[in-house]
Amino acid sequence: MSPRTKIVLAGGAAAVVLWLILPNLLATLVILGLIAVPVAAYLLLDPSQRSRVRAQGRKRLGP
């Protein structure tokens, strides 16, 4: 299992646990915040920095 898959599964499990423990609106806000922070950080990068990030992801793909 790839590291990215493990992160996605852990995030999904955390979302389910938060949904069960916290009230629905608060759990939704926390989950949206966990998604919004990395997206905002990526969008704040310069175009050259974004291309370097994408290149790193492509570099890891392969046999």
C-alpha positions as a Markdown table, in Angstrom:
| # | Residue | x | y | z |
|---|---|---|---|---|
| 1 | Met | 0.0 | 0.0 | 0.0 |
| 2 | Ser | 1.4 | 3.4 | -1.0 |
| 3 | Pro | 2.0 | 6.1 | 1.6 |
| 4 | Arg | -0.6 | 8.3 | -0.1 |
| 5 | Thr | -3.2 | 5.6 | 0.2 |
| 6 | Lys | -2.4 | 5.2 | 3.9 |
| 7 | Ile | -2.8 | 8.9 | 4.4 |
| 8 | Val | -6.2 | 8.9 | 2.6 |
| 9 | Leu | -7.4 | 6.0 | 4.6 |
| 10 | Ala | -6.3 | 7.6 | 7.9 |
| 11 | Gly | -8.1 | 10.8 | 7.0 |
| 12 | Gly | -11.2 | 8.9 | 6.1 |
| 13 | Ala | -11.1 | 7.1 | 9.4 |
| 14 | Ala | -10.5 | 10.3 | 11.3 |
| 15 | Ala | -13.5 | 11.9 | 9.5 |
| 16 | Val | -15.8 | 9.0 | 10.5 |
| 17 | Val | -14.7 | 9.2 | 14.1 |
| 18 | Leu | -15.2 | 13.0 | 14.3 |
| 19 | Trp | -18.6 | 12.6 | 12.7 |
| 20 | Leu | -19.6 | 10.1 | 15.4 |
| 21 | Ile | -18.1 | 12.0 | 18.3 |
| 22 | Leu | -18.8 | 15.6 | 17.6 |
| 23 | Pro | -22.1 | 17.3 | 16.6 |
| 24 | Asn | -22.7 | 17.2 | 12.8 |
| 25 | Leu | -22.0 | 20.9 | 12.1 |
| 26 | Leu | -18.8 | 21.0 | 14.1 |
| 27 | Ala | -17.5 | 17.8 | 12.5 |
| 28 | Thr | -18.3 | 19.1 | 9.1 |
| 29 | Leu | -16.3 | 22.3 | 9.8 |
| 30 | Val | -13.3 | 20.4 | 11.1 |
| 31 | Ile | -13.3 | 18.1 | 8.1 |
| 32 | Leu | -13.6 | 21.0 | 5.7 |
| 33 | Gly | -10.8 | 22.7 | 7.5 |
| 34 | Leu | -8.5 | 19.7 | 7.1 |
| 35 | Ile | -9.2 | 19.7 | 3.4 |
| 36 | Ala | -8.9 | 23.5 | 3.0 |
| 37 | Val | -5.5 | 24.0 | 4.6 |
| 38 | Pro | -3.4 | 22.0 | 2.1 |
| 39 | Val | -5.4 | 23.3 | -0.8 |
| 40 | Ala | -4.9 | 26.9 | 0.3 |
| 41 | Ala | -1.2 | 26.2 | 0.8 |
| 42 | Tyr | -0.9 | 24.8 | -2.7 |
| 43 | Leu | -2.7 | 27.8 | -4.2 |
| 44 | Leu | -0.3 | 30.2 | -2.5 |
| 45 | Leu | 2.7 | 28.8 | -4.3 |
| 46 | Asp | 4.2 | 30.5 | -7.3 |
| 47 | Pro | 3.6 | 28.8 | -10.7 |
| 48 | Ser | 7.3 | 27.7 | -10.7 |
| 49 | Gln | 6.9 | 26.2 | -7.2 |
| 50 | Arg | 3.7 | 24.4 | -8.2 |
| 51 | Ser | 5.5 | 22.8 | -11.2 |
| 52 | Arg | 8.3 | 21.6 | -8.9 |
| 53 | Val | 5.7 | 20.0 | -6.6 |
| 54 | Arg | 4.0 | 18.3 | -9.5 |
| 55 | Ala | 7.4 | 17.1 | -10.8 |
| 56 | Gln | 8.2 | 15.6 | -7.4 |
| 57 | Gly | 5.0 | 13.6 | -7.6 |
| 58 | Arg | 5.8 | 12.4 | -11.1 |
| 59 | Lys | 9.3 | 11.5 | -10.1 |
| 60 | Arg | 8.0 | 9.1 | -7.5 |
| 61 | Leu | 5.8 | 7.2 | -10.0 |
| 62 | Gly | 7.4 | 4.3 | -11.7 |
| 63 | Pro | 8.3 | 0.6 | -11.4 |
